[in-house]
Amino acid sequence: MKNWKKLLACLLVGLMALTVFTACDASVGAPMGPKPSDAASAKALCDRFKKTYSVELSEKAYSIANWVAGTSVSCDTSKDKTEFYRVVKANNEERASLKGEKYATAFENLSMGAFGPDNFVPGFEIETEWSLKDDTIRFTLPKDGTYPEAMTKAAKGKTKLGVAYVVDKGVSYAVVLFG
């Protein structure tokens, strides 16, 4: 009887250990997460927009990707997986910074990380009027390899870009910054 209890206890401990390592995304066996750009993805964007690659902007993009991936509860994809959304509550100061294109200030206030001066523009859509909720904003990241109007508009007048990705269910969504 003692041996059965020990065996049962070991099995229970093993089962509990496995649940700790279980990923959130069962479809590919890995949870949603941030990913830095690789040389091929960065080159494709630089060639497309005729910009030089910036390590500094890529590090900032990675901070944003990490923040987006950090709370998958408020995230969703479009039905054909061409876009990835994160909805977040924001106070009036954060919303005013976004509307005034003070992105570094807004992102720091949203606890995304340290961004320094307001000298970059995101190449993804940020909706501050989403669903007419005063305290809600929505970030829309495009699937890697697509170039929405927000990205094309942000690239105008800029000389460099940085990129990182949010990977969900095996699909990469781009966080592109222009400076």
C-alpha positions as CSV (number, residue, x, y, z in Angstrom):
1,M,0.0,0.0,0.0
2,K,2.9,2.4,0.8
3,N,4.4,1.9,-2.6
4,W,1.1,2.7,-4.3
5,K,0.8,5.9,-2.4
6,K,4.4,6.9,-3.4
7,L,3.7,6.0,-7.0
8,L,0.5,8.0,-7.0
9,A,2.3,11.0,-5.4
10,C,5.0,10.8,-8.0
11,L,2.5,10.7,-10.8
12,L,0.6,13.7,-9.4
13,V,3.8,15.7,-9.1
14,G,4.7,14.8,-12.7
15,L,1.3,15.8,-13.9
16,M,1.5,19.1,-12.1
17,A,4.9,19.8,-13.5
18,L,3.6,19.2,-17.0
19,T,0.8,21.7,-16.6
20,V,3.4,24.4,-15.8
21,F,5.1,23.8,-19.1
22,T,1.9,23.5,-21.2
23,A,1.8,26.3,-23.8
24,C,-1.2,28.6,-24.3
25,D,-1.5,27.9,-28.0
26,A,-2.1,24.2,-28.5
27,S,-2.3,24.5,-32.3
28,V,1.5,24.9,-32.6
29,G,2.7,24.0,-29.2
30,A,4.1,27.4,-28.3
31,P,2.5,30.4,-26.6
32,M,2.1,33.8,-28.4
33,G,5.3,35.7,-28.1
34,P,7.6,38.5,-29.5
35,K,10.3,37.8,-32.1
36,P,13.1,40.0,-33.3
37,S,13.4,40.6,-37.0
38,D,15.8,38.4,-39.0
39,A,18.0,39.7,-41.8
40,A,15.6,38.6,-44.6
41,S,12.5,40.2,-43.1
42,A,14.3,43.4,-42.3
43,K,15.9,43.6,-45.8
44,A,12.5,43.0,-47.4
45,L,11.0,46.0,-45.6
46,C,14.0,48.2,-46.2
47,D,13.9,47.4,-49.9
48,R,10.2,47.9,-50.1
49,F,10.3,51.4,-48.4
50,K,13.8,52.4,-49.4
51,K,14.9,53.0,-45.8
52,T,18.0,52.0,-43.9
53,Y,17.7,49.4,-41.1
54,S,17.9,50.8,-37.5
55,V,18.9,48.5,-34.6
56,E,17.7,51.1,-32.2
57,L,14.2,51.2,-33.8
58,S,14.1,47.4,-34.0
59,E,14.8,47.2,-30.2
60,K,11.9,49.6,-29.6
61,A,9.7,47.6,-31.9
62,Y,10.6,44.5,-29.9
63,S,9.5,46.2,-26.7
64,I,6.2,46.9,-28.3
65,A,5.9,43.3,-29.6
66,N,6.7,42.0,-26.1
67,W,4.0,44.2,-24.6
68,V,1.4,43.1,-27.1
69,A,2.2,39.4,-26.6
70,G,2.3,39.9,-22.8
71,T,-1.5,40.0,-22.4
72,S,-3.1,37.7,-24.9
73,V,-6.5,38.1,-23.2
74,S,-7.1,41.3,-25.1
75,C,-5.7,40.1,-28.4
76,D,-7.5,38.6,-31.4
77,T,-6.8,38.1,-35.1
78,S,-8.9,38.8,-38.2
79,K,-10.8,35.8,-39.5
80,D,-8.3,35.4,-42.4
81,K,-5.3,36.2,-40.1
82,T,-4.2,39.2,-42.0
83,E,-4.3,41.4,-38.9
84,F,-3.7,41.1,-35.2
85,Y,-5.5,43.3,-32.7
86,R,-4.7,44.3,-29.1
87,V,-7.3,46.4,-27.3
88,V,-6.2,48.3,-24.2
89,K,-7.6,50.8,-21.8
90,A,-5.9,54.2,-21.9
91,N,-6.3,57.4,-19.9
92,N,-6.8,60.8,-21.4
93,E,-3.1,61.6,-21.2
94,E,-2.1,58.5,-23.2
95,R,-4.9,59.1,-25.7
96,A,-3.8,62.8,-26.1
97,S,-0.2,61.7,-26.7
98,L,-1.2,59.2,-29.4
99,K,-3.4,61.8,-31.1
100,G,-0.6,64.3,-30.9
101,E,1.8,61.8,-32.4
102,K,4.0,61.7,-29.3
103,Y,4.3,57.9,-29.6
104,A,7.3,57.4,-27.3
105,T,5.5,59.3,-24.5
106,A,2.3,57.3,-25.0
107,F,4.1,54.0,-25.2
108,E,6.1,54.7,-22.0
109,N,2.9,55.7,-20.2
110,L,1.3,52.4,-21.4
111,S,4.2,50.6,-19.7
112,M,5.7,49.3,-23.0
113,G,9.3,50.2,-22.0
114,A,11.7,53.2,-22.3
115,F,11.6,54.8,-25.7
116,G,13.4,58.2,-25.3
117,P,12.5,61.1,-27.5
118,D,9.3,61.3,-29.7
119,N,11.3,60.8,-32.9
120,F,9.6,57.8,-34.5
121,V,6.2,56.9,-36.1
122,P,4.6,53.5,-35.9
123,G,3.9,51.7,-39.1
124,F,0.8,50.1,-37.7
125,E,-2.7,51.5,-37.0
126,I,-3.6,52.9,-33.6
127,E,-7.3,53.6,-33.2
128,T,-8.2,56.0,-30.4
129,E,-11.8,56.3,-31.4
130,W,-12.5,52.6,-31.5
131,S,-16.1,51.6,-30.6
132,L,-16.7,55.1,-29.2
133,K,-15.3,54.0,-25.9
134,D,-13.4,56.9,-24.3
135,D,-11.0,54.7,-22.5
136,T,-10.2,52.2,-25.2
137,I,-7.6,52.1,-27.9
138,R,-6.8,49.4,-30.5
139,F,-3.5,48.5,-32.0
140,T,-3.7,46.7,-35.4
141,L,-0.6,44.8,-36.5
142,P,-0.4,43.6,-40.1
143,K,0.6,40.1,-41.1
144,D,4.3,40.0,-42.1
145,G,4.6,40.7,-45.8
146,T,1.6,43.0,-46.1
147,Y,2.0,46.7,-46.4
148,P,-1.2,48.5,-45.2
149,E,-1.9,52.2,-45.7
150,A,-0.8,53.0,-42.1
151,M,2.7,51.7,-42.9
152,T,3.0,53.5,-46.2
153,K,1.8,56.7,-44.7
154,A,4.2,56.4,-41.7
155,A,7.2,55.8,-44.0
156,K,6.9,59.2,-45.8
157,G,9.7,61.6,-44.9
158,K,11.5,59.0,-42.8
159,T,15.0,57.6,-43.5
160,K,15.2,54.5,-41.3
161,L,13.0,51.6,-40.0
162,G,13.0,49.0,-37.3
163,V,10.9,45.9,-37.1
164,A,10.0,43.1,-34.7
165,Y,7.1,40.6,-34.7
166,V,4.3,39.2,-32.6
167,V,3.9,35.5,-33.4
168,D,0.5,33.9,-32.8
169,K,-0.4,30.4,-33.9
170,G,2.6,30.3,-36.2
171,V,1.8,33.6,-38.0
172,S,4.0,36.7,-37.7
173,Y,2.5,40.1,-37.4
174,A,4.8,43.1,-37.9
175,V,5.6,45.9,-35.5
176,V,7.3,48.4,-37.8
177,L,8.7,51.8,-36.6
178,F,9.9,54.6,-38.9
179,G,12.4,57.3,-37.8
